[in-house]
Amino acid sequence: MPLSMANIGESLEIKKVGGKEETRQFLAKLGFVAGSSVVVVSDIDGNMIVNVKDSRVAIGKDMANKIVVESVFGNSDKDWSSKEGVNENT
């Protein structure tokens, strides 16, 4: 899903950065590269502030649409139950 559709506070992993080469290079300099973790801090009308590479970065909706992310809880190799505080014995 595009980063623009992510929920506030959701832990995500960047899967792909699209757009023209110039746009991809610009986003890479900000830390938006495949495999990086990102967390949405705030979202106002699609304009976002996100934590990426230990920095807060503001990006517009157009840029956020070019960044494809996946929830870290969507990965089968992650133990989401311990992160959510779910008791597996219930």
Phi and psi in radians as a Rosetta constraint file:
Dihedral C 1 N 2 CA 2 C 2 CIRCULARHARMONIC -1.248 0.35
Dihedral N 2 CA 2 C 2 N 3 CIRCULARHARMONIC 2.629 0.35
Dihedral C 2 N 3 CA 3 C 3 CIRCULARHARMONIC -0.990 0.35
Dihedral N 3 CA 3 C 3 N 4 CIRCULARHARMONIC -0.544 0.35
Dihedral C 3 N 4 CA 4 C 4 CIRCULARHARMONIC -1.082 0.35
Dihedral N 4 CA 4 C 4 N 5 CIRCULARHARMONIC -0.317 0.35
Dihedral C 4 N 5 CA 5 C 5 CIRCULARHARMONIC -1.677 0.35
Dihedral N 5 CA 5 C 5 N 6 CIRCULARHARMONIC -0.022 0.35
Dihedral C 5 N 6 CA 6 C 6 CIRCULARHARMONIC -1.281 0.35
Dihedral N 6 CA 6 C 6 N 7 CIRCULARHARMONIC 2.688 0.35
Dihedral C 6 N 7 CA 7 C 7 CIRCULARHARMONIC -1.550 0.35
Dihedral N 7 CA 7 C 7 N 8 CIRCULARHARMONIC 2.663 0.35
Dihedral C 7 N 8 CA 8 C 8 CIRCULARHARMONIC -1.094 0.35
Dihedral N 8 CA 8 C 8 N 9 CIRCULARHARMONIC 2.329 0.35
Dihedral C 8 N 9 CA 9 C 9 CIRCULARHARMONIC 1.495 0.35
Dihedral N 9 CA 9 C 9 N 10 CIRCULARHARMONIC -0.106 0.35
Dihedral C 9 N 10 CA 10 C 10 CIRCULARHARMONIC -1.321 0.35
Dihedral N 10 CA 10 C 10 N 11 CIRCULARHARMONIC 2.305 0.35
Dihedral C 10 N 11 CA 11 C 11 CIRCULARHARMONIC -1.460 0.35
Dihedral N 11 CA 11 C 11 N 12 CIRCULARHARMONIC 2.204 0.35
Dihedral C 11 N 12 CA 12 C 12 CIRCULARHARMONIC -2.285 0.35
Dihedral N 12 CA 12 C 12 N 13 CIRCULARHARMONIC 2.778 0.35
Dihedral C 12 N 13 CA 13 C 13 CIRCULARHARMONIC -2.099 0.35
Dihedral N 13 CA 13 C 13 N 14 CIRCULARHARMONIC 2.317 0.35
Dihedral C 13 N 14 CA 14 C 14 CIRCULARHARMONIC -1.302 0.35
Dihedral N 14 CA 14 C 14 N 15 CIRCULARHARMONIC 2.200 0.35
Dihedral C 14 N 15 CA 15 C 15 CIRCULARHARMONIC -1.744 0.35
Dihedral N 15 CA 15 C 15 N 16 CIRCULARHARMONIC -0.625 0.35
Dihedral C 15 N 16 CA 16 C 16 CIRCULARHARMONIC -2.800 0.35
Dihedral N 16 CA 16 C 16 N 17 CIRCULARHARMONIC 2.554 0.35
Dihedral C 16 N 17 CA 17 C 17 CIRCULARHARMONIC -2.086 0.35
Dihedral N 17 CA 17 C 17 N 18 CIRCULARHARMONIC 2.099 0.35
Dihedral C 17 N 18 CA 18 C 18 CIRCULARHARMONIC -1.746 0.35
Dihedral N 18 CA 18 C 18 N 19 CIRCULARHARMONIC -2.970 0.35
Dihedral C 18 N 19 CA 19 C 19 CIRCULARHARMONIC 1.736 0.35
Dihedral N 19 CA 19 C 19 N 20 CIRCULARHARMONIC -3.075 0.35
Dihedral C 19 N 20 CA 20 C 20 CIRCULARHARMONIC -1.192 0.35
Dihedral N 20 CA 20 C 20 N 21 CIRCULARHARMONIC 2.795 0.35
Dihedral C 20 N 21 CA 21 C 21 CIRCULARHARMONIC -0.954 0.35
Dihedral N 21 CA 21 C 21 N 22 CIRCULARHARMONIC -0.729 0.35
Dihedral C 21 N 22 CA 22 C 22 CIRCULARHARMONIC -1.066 0.35
Dihedral N 22 CA 22 C 22 N 23 CIRCULARHARMONIC -0.732 0.35
Dihedral C 22 N 23 CA 23 C 23 CIRCULARHARMONIC -1.151 0.35
Dihedral N 23 CA 23 C 23 N 24 CIRCULARHARMONIC -0.774 0.35
Dihedral C 23 N 24 CA 24 C 24 CIRCULARHARMONIC -1.084 0.35
Dihedral N 24 CA 24 C 24 N 25 CIRCULARHARMONIC -0.705 0.35
Dihedral C 24 N 25 CA 25 C 25 CIRCULARHARMONIC -1.149 0.35
Dihedral N 25 CA 25 C 25 N 26 CIRCULARHARMONIC -0.722 0.35
Dihedral C 25 N 26 CA 26 C 26 CIRCULARHARMONIC -1.051 0.35
Dihedral N 26 CA 26 C 26 N 27 CIRCULARHARMONIC -0.826 0.35
Dihedral C 26 N 27 CA 27 C 27 CIRCULARHARMONIC -1.160 0.35
Dihedral N 27 CA 27 C 27 N 28 CIRCULARHARMONIC -0.617 0.35
Dihedral C 27 N 28 CA 28 C 28 CIRCULARHARMONIC -1.111 0.35
Dihedral N 28 CA 28 C 28 N 29 CIRCULARHARMONIC -0.659 0.35
Dihedral C 28 N 29 CA 29 C 29 CIRCULARHARMONIC -1.127 0.35
Dihedral N 29 CA 29 C 29 N 30 CIRCULARHARMONIC -0.483 0.35
Dihedral C 29 N 30 CA 30 C 30 CIRCULARHARMONIC -1.457 0.35
Dihedral N 30 CA 30 C 30 N 31 CIRCULARHARMONIC -0.165 0.35
Dihedral C 30 N 31 CA 31 C 31 CIRCULARHARMONIC 1.894 0.35
Dihedral N 31 CA 31 C 31 N 32 CIRCULARHARMONIC 0.030 0.35
Dihedral C 31 N 32 CA 32 C 32 CIRCULARHARMONIC -1.513 0.35
Dihedral N 32 CA 32 C 32 N 33 CIRCULARHARMONIC 1.475 0.35
Dihedral C 32 N 33 CA 33 C 33 CIRCULARHARMONIC -2.232 0.35
Dihedral N 33 CA 33 C 33 N 34 CIRCULARHARMONIC 2.668 0.35
Dihedral C 33 N 34 CA 34 C 34 CIRCULARHARMONIC -0.964 0.35
Dihedral N 34 CA 34 C 34 N 35 CIRCULARHARMONIC 2.348 0.35
Dihedral C 34 N 35 CA 35 C 35 CIRCULARHARMONIC 1.676 0.35
Dihedral N 35 CA 35 C 35 N 36 CIRCULARHARMONIC -0.253 0.35
Dihedral C 35 N 36 CA 36 C 36 CIRCULARHARMONIC -1.344 0.35
Dihedral N 36 CA 36 C 36 N 37 CIRCULARHARMONIC 2.662 0.35
Dihedral C 36 N 37 CA 37 C 37 CIRCULARHARMONIC -1.588 0.35
Dihedral N 37 CA 37 C 37 N 38 CIRCULARHARMONIC 2.559 0.35
Dihedral C 37 N 38 CA 38 C 38 CIRCULARHARMONIC -2.534 0.35
Dihedral N 38 CA 38 C 38 N 39 CIRCULARHARMONIC 2.491 0.35
Dihedral C 38 N 39 CA 39 C 39 CIRCULARHARMONIC -2.285 0.35
Dihedral N 39 CA 39 C 39 N 40 CIRCULARHARMONIC 2.283 0.35
Dihedral C 39 N 40 CA 40 C 40 CIRCULARHARMONIC -1.357 0.35
Dihedral N 40 CA 40 C 40 N 41 CIRCULARHARMONIC 2.161 0.35
Dihedral C 40 N 41 CA 41 C 41 CIRCULARHARMONIC -1.598 0.35
Dihedral N 41 CA 41 C 41 N 42 CIRCULARHARMONIC -0.785 0.35
Dihedral C 41 N 42 CA 42 C 42 CIRCULARHARMONIC -2.635 0.35
Dihedral N 42 CA 42 C 42 N 43 CIRCULARHARMONIC 2.765 0.35
Dihedral C 42 N 43 CA 43 C 43 CIRCULARHARMONIC -2.536 0.35
Dihedral N 43 CA 43 C 43 N 44 CIRCULARHARMONIC 1.997 0.35
Dihedral C 43 N 44 CA 44 C 44 CIRCULARHARMONIC -2.165 0.35
Dihedral N 44 CA 44 C 44 N 45 CIRCULARHARMONIC 1.880 0.35
Dihedral C 44 N 45 CA 45 C 45 CIRCULARHARMONIC 0.952 0.35
Dihedral N 45 CA 45 C 45 N 46 CIRCULARHARMONIC 0.635 0.35
Dihedral C 45 N 46 CA 46 C 46 CIRCULARHARMONIC 1.566 0.35
Dihedral N 46 CA 46 C 46 N 47 CIRCULARHARMONIC -0.268 0.35
Dihedral C 46 N 47 CA 47 C 47 CIRCULARHARMONIC -1.460 0.35
Dihedral N 47 CA 47 C 47 N 48 CIRCULARHARMONIC 2.234 0.35
Dihedral C 47 N 48 CA 48 C 48 CIRCULARHARMONIC -2.135 0.35
Dihedral N 48 CA 48 C 48 N 49 CIRCULARHARMONIC 2.676 0.35
Dihedral C 48 N 49 CA 49 C 49 CIRCULARHARMONIC -2.018 0.35
Dihedral N 49 CA 49 C 49 N 50 CIRCULARHARMONIC 2.209 0.35
Dihedral C 49 N 50 CA 50 C 50 CIRCULARHARMONIC -2.275 0.35
Dihedral N 50 CA 50 C 50 N 51 CIRCULARHARMONIC 2.653 0.35
Dihedral C 50 N 51 CA 51 C 51 CIRCULARHARMONIC -1.618 0.35
Dihedral N 51 CA 51 C 51 N 52 CIRCULARHARMONIC 2.139 0.35
Dihedral C 51 N 52 CA 52 C 52 CIRCULARHARMONIC -2.522 0.35
Dihedral N 52 CA 52 C 52 N 53 CIRCULARHARMONIC 2.260 0.35
Dihedral C 52 N 53 CA 53 C 53 CIRCULARHARMONIC 0.913 0.35
Dihedral N 53 CA 53 C 53 N 54 CIRCULARHARMONIC 0.837 0.35
Dihedral C 53 N 54 CA 54 C 54 CIRCULARHARMONIC 1.054 0.35
Dihedral N 54 CA 54 C 54 N 55 CIRCULARHARMONIC 0.440 0.35
Dihedral C 54 N 55 CA 55 C 55 CIRCULARHARMONIC -2.355 0.35
Dihedral N 55 CA 55 C 55 N 56 CIRCULARHARMONIC 2.645 0.35
Dihedral C 55 N 56 CA 56 C 56 CIRCULARHARMONIC -1.678 0.35
Dihedral N 56 CA 56 C 56 N 57 CIRCULARHARMONIC 2.268 0.35
Dihedral C 56 N 57 CA 57 C 57 CIRCULARHARMONIC -2.261 0.35
Dihedral N 57 CA 57 C 57 N 58 CIRCULARHARMONIC 2.353 0.35
Dihedral C 57 N 58 CA 58 C 58 CIRCULARHARMONIC -1.692 0.35
Dihedral N 58 CA 58 C 58 N 59 CIRCULARHARMONIC 2.276 0.35
Dihedral C 58 N 59 CA 59 C 59 CIRCULARHARMONIC -2.373 0.35
Dihedral N 59 CA 59 C 59 N 60 CIRCULARHARMONIC 2.615 0.35
Dihedral C 59 N 60 CA 60 C 60 CIRCULARHARMONIC -1.415 0.35
Dihedral N 60 CA 60 C 60 N 61 CIRCULARHARMONIC 2.942 0.35
Dihedral C 60 N 61 CA 61 C 61 CIRCULARHARMONIC -1.062 0.35
Dihedral N 61 CA 61 C 61 N 62 CIRCULARHARMONIC -0.676 0.35
Dihedral C 61 N 62 CA 62 C 62 CIRCULARHARMONIC -1.069 0.35
Dihedral N 62 CA 62 C 62 N 63 CIRCULARHARMONIC -0.766 0.35
Dihedral C 62 N 63 CA 63 C 63 CIRCULARHARMONIC -1.198 0.35
Dihedral N 63 CA 63 C 63 N 64 CIRCULARHARMONIC -0.713 0.35
Dihedral C 63 N 64 CA 64 C 64 CIRCULARHARMONIC -1.094 0.35
Dihedral N 64 CA 64 C 64 N 65 CIRCULARHARMONIC -0.524 0.35
Dihedral C 64 N 65 CA 65 C 65 CIRCULARHARMONIC -1.228 0.35
Dihedral N 65 CA 65 C 65 N 66 CIRCULARHARMONIC -0.364 0.35
Dihedral C 65 N 66 CA 66 C 66 CIRCULARHARMONIC -1.510 0.35
Dihedral N 66 CA 66 C 66 N 67 CIRCULARHARMONIC -0.161 0.35
Dihedral C 66 N 67 CA 67 C 67 CIRCULARHARMONIC -1.797 0.35
Dihedral N 67 CA 67 C 67 N 68 CIRCULARHARMONIC 2.006 0.35
Dihedral C 67 N 68 CA 68 C 68 CIRCULARHARMONIC -1.626 0.35
Dihedral N 68 CA 68 C 68 N 69 CIRCULARHARMONIC 2.211 0.35
Dihedral C 68 N 69 CA 69 C 69 CIRCULARHARMONIC -2.219 0.35
Dihedral N 69 CA 69 C 69 N 70 CIRCULARHARMONIC 2.891 0.35
Dihedral C 69 N 70 CA 70 C 70 CIRCULARHARMONIC -2.418 0.35
Dihedral N 70 CA 70 C 70 N 71 CIRCULARHARMONIC 2.434 0.35
Dihedral C 70 N 71 CA 71 C 71 CIRCULARHARMONIC -1.110 0.35
Dihedral N 71 CA 71 C 71 N 72 CIRCULARHARMONIC 2.395 0.35
Dihedral C 71 N 72 CA 72 C 72 CIRCULARHARMONIC -1.161 0.35
Dihedral N 72 CA 72 C 72 N 73 CIRCULARHARMONIC -0.343 0.35
Dihedral C 72 N 73 CA 73 C 73 CIRCULARHARMONIC -1.367 0.35
Dihedral N 73 CA 73 C 73 N 74 CIRCULARHARMONIC -0.211 0.35
Dihedral C 73 N 74 CA 74 C 74 CIRCULARHARMONIC -1.395 0.35
Dihedral N 74 CA 74 C 74 N 75 CIRCULARHARMONIC -0.202 0.35
Dihedral C 74 N 75 CA 75 C 75 CIRCULARHARMONIC -1.457 0.35
Dihedral N 75 CA 75 C 75 N 76 CIRCULARHARMONIC 2.239 0.35
Dihedral C 75 N 76 CA 76 C 76 CIRCULARHARMONIC -1.201 0.35
Dihedral N 76 CA 76 C 76 N 77 CIRCULARHARMONIC -0.362 0.35
Dihedral C 76 N 77 CA 77 C 77 CIRCULARHARMONIC -1.512 0.35
Dihedral N 77 CA 77 C 77 N 78 CIRCULARHARMONIC -0.020 0.35
Dihedral C 77 N 78 CA 78 C 78 CIRCULARHARMONIC -1.646 0.35
Dihedral N 78 CA 78 C 78 N 79 CIRCULARHARMONIC 2.512 0.35
Dihedral C 78 N 79 CA 79 C 79 CIRCULARHARMONIC -1.641 0.35
Dihedral N 79 CA 79 C 79 N 80 CIRCULARHARMONIC 1.497 0.35
Dihedral C 79 N 80 CA 80 C 80 CIRCULARHARMONIC -1.222 0.35
Dihedral N 80 CA 80 C 80 N 81 CIRCULARHARMONIC -0.456 0.35
Dihedral C 80 N 81 CA 81 C 81 CIRCULARHARMONIC -1.118 0.35
Dihedral N 81 CA 81 C 81 N 82 CIRCULARHARMONIC -0.647 0.35
Dihedral C 81 N 82 CA 82 C 82 CIRCULARHARMONIC -1.264 0.35
Dihedral N 82 CA 82 C 82 N 83 CIRCULARHARMONIC -0.508 0.35
Dihedral C 82 N 83 CA 83 C 83 CIRCULARHARMONIC -1.309 0.35
Dihedral N 83 CA 83 C 83 N 84 CIRCULARHARMONIC -0.525 0.35
Dihedral C 83 N 84 CA 84 C 84 CIRCULARHARMONIC -1.596 0.35
Dihedral N 84 CA 84 C 84 N 85 CIRCULARHARMONIC -0.082 0.35
Dihedral C 84 N 85 CA 85 C 85 CIRCULARHARMONIC 1.330 0.35
Dihedral N 85 CA 85 C 85 N 86 CIRCULARHARMONIC 0.395 0.35
Dihedral C 85 N 86 CA 86 C 86 CIRCULARHARMONIC -1.467 0.35
Dihedral N 86 CA 86 C 86 N 87 CIRCULARHARMONIC 2.337 0.35
Dihedral C 86 N 87 CA 87 C 87 CIRCULARHARMONIC -1.551 0.35
Dihedral N 87 CA 87 C 87 N 88 CIRCULARHARMONIC 2.052 0.35
Dihedral C 87 N 88 CA 88 C 88 CIRCULARHARMONIC -1.245 0.35
Dihedral N 88 CA 88 C 88 N 89 CIRCULARHARMONIC -0.259 0.35
Dihedral C 88 N 89 CA 89 C 89 CIRCULARHARMONIC -1.568 0.35
Dihedral N 89 CA 89 C 89 N 90 CIRCULARHARMONIC 0.112 0.35
